[in-house]
Amino acid sequence: MDKSGEPKLQVTVSDDGEVLSLSGQLTFDNAHDGYRDFSRLSTGEVVRIDCSGLAHADSTALALLLTGAGLAREKERVLQIEGLNPRLQSLARVYGVEPLLGLKPADSRQD
């Protein structure tokens, strides 16, 4: 926890180096720490980022995930984002970045 008692950002990489997991809070104040850890992504063809442990994330999290997507594309890898909470999914939809994050665009039909 940080000085305010809030959970800070934790970034872990699985033993096989294939999954980067984010937990705690990902905000503007700690995004630099997350960015630094993205360099630890696997050298395999699929890059998996697990966001299911994030207790709180703001639009900065989307920016960081977009950076990860760009890094993956530069290395000709496929990005898989798992556990993205509904709020971040909604932000991705509003900003129109779902395809850049490898997310399926929401069904736009009006029932």
PyMOL commands that set and color helices and strands:
alter all, ss='L'
color gray80, all
select helices_A, chain A and resi 28-38+59-74+86-95+99-101
alter helices_A, ss='H'
color red, helices_A
select strands_A, chain A and resi 10-13+19-26+46-57+78-82
alter strands_A, ss='S'
color yellow, strands_A
deselect
rebuild
show_as cartoon
